[in-house]
Amino acid sequence: MQAHPQGGGAKASTSASGEIDEKVQAKLRKLQALAERGVGGEKVNAQRMLDKLLARHGITVEDLSNERRETRWFPAANRFDRNLALQIMSKICDSSTVDLWVSKARPKQIGVDVTPAEAIEFELHYDALRKALAECFKDAFVAFVQANRLFPSTRDGDYAEPTDRDIAIMTMASAITPTKVNQRLEHVGEGKAND
């Protein structure tokens, strides 16, 4: 698949460098350094995160210097997850052409060709950004409902002051053009029937 700023996809191909990106190496060294020399909870959290990621990928600290690429599989429930994976790989590999795989045997997963260090970097980004994207979609749905006024005209119950999130959603709603719906039926309303 080919990375595109808007998340479009194309046929998979390989042109990403086999070397670990300097930024990725720096982040992994920082995490390892925190695990070795950090203080208190910082040290414990860094070691726990490093151990978890190393165990999940079946690698050791020594393997981080290994630059051999392997296909690793991650959950991807829908096309948005796949496009997000594509964009993250594009960032990690600093390339607009990266390797991503889909398989009929693994329909809800996406395969990425990564080195052990890139696998950790990918997972850190992917886990955090998938959750953030899901929250954005929830907000976008509420904004769509607001923009199209898909609610009763009268309010039931108490009115609560809007939160910062509510205000952000209303701002998003103001940028959405309401969808025009052609009425097929005429609403007569309540009243007397004509004789």
Secondary structure as UniProt FT lines:
FT   TURN            5..6
FT   HELIX           22..37
FT   HELIX           40..57
FT   HELIX           62..65
FT   STRAND          70..75
FT   HELIX           79..93
FT   STRAND          100..103
FT   TURN            104..105
FT   STRAND          106..114
FT   HELIX           116..147
FT   TURN            148..149
FT   HELIX           164..174
//
